[in-house]
């Protein structure tokens, strides 16, 4: 069991974590026709919007109540009212998701009371779902905001049990964690449908942020699960929660609708996917399709091929708790030593990460400990690239944001196929780094930058240098 440590330094240096409000807004982006609204200053929203646009390379609908210094002190009711009315008139949304920020939480705005008053004053908003979630950015992290938002969506939008609406055992609710990409959700949808199941994803980022181009511009999300589909999730036979962060939402779903749930904390790796496939076979009553038996064989072969390059390496990884648990667990299965683990917030899984210590800290902690422990592989989001360059180690980008590479929304890590992809990508990074830094080349022979590894190698190198001379 890992020891969880929180550094006592006065400030974060090169922060690893993203804030709760943008984690909550991210969850609302998986709803169809939605507009996420941050109740705070314009700066709070513009910073988060920049991260989303750079990560997905797409237009992202994210609005703000534009709190000023005066309204922050006096209260933000009028700003919230005006923002909701403007969005309603101009964007015609199907749902508005409201996330608080540090300034409004510090002031103590009673947003639930504000929303009741706004609805009473404006009857035209009676049928428009307004979902509010408290996400102060002075505590918690990205994953916490997502977790709270999904649980709140279930509380507000899912209908309770109804005797006239029978449950359909072929329907499955899927509650994905924020560490899964739209590409991961597409893969999970295919897997579930191959077992004859009909999945409903909440949130469904694969419908809204998968990179497709709509026929015409819309100021709301361009896809995702609809409000009507969310209301009908109580008819499903099972709820599958992916990541420990989704246990809370699954419990709320069960309490409200009676739908049983199963939490899969990991879906990257051989054993976690064996368990997942077995469970799907049990609830569907169907055997595991042959294509997945073949994919399993391909994964085991990939593990055999790559362990020569990955096994024995010392890993430094910084990520949100569920992503950290997922990737470090898979690499530990491959023989990698998790020497340094840094995360952003508390979680039930971090004590079970297979390392001596997990630090709730920043990228400065990650870099310093990686250097101290002579780590030769680094995993973090794009803000970790400078640390990897200074440490001169291979760098695998994972998490949010990834803004210096294309295709972040299509990264695949779930299932047998996704695990195989991750293994090959990391192994190839290690091979390329070794080739760039260690392997002899004619240019290095001329300058004498490569030390001979054996007498035979040395004689051939000297002969080559003499022939060049």
Buried (B, 14 or more C-beta within 10 A) or exposed (E): EBEBEEEEEEEBEBBBBBBBBBBBBBBBBBBBBBBBBBBBBEEBBEBBBBBBBBBBBBEBBBBBBBBEEEBBEEBBBEBBBEBBBEBBEEBEBBBBBBBBBBBBBEBEBEBEEBBEBBBEEBEEBEEBBBBBBBBBBEEBBBBBBBBBBBBBBBBBBBBEEEEEEEEEBBBBBBBBBBBBBBBBBBBBBEBBEBBEBEBBBBBBBBBBBBBEEEEEEBBBBBBBBBBEBBBBBBBBBBBBBBBBBBBBBBBBBBEBBEBEBBBBBBBBBBEBBEBBBEBBBEBBEEEBBEEBEEBBEEBEEBBEEBBEBBEEBBBBBBBBBBBBBBBBBBBBBBBBBBBBBBBBBBBEBBEBBBBEBBBBBBBBBBBBBBBEBEBBBBBBBBBBBEBBEEBEBBBBBBBBBBBEEEEBBBBBBBBBBBBBBBBEBBBBBBBEBEEEEEEBEEEEBEEEEBEEEEEEEEEBBEEBEEEEE
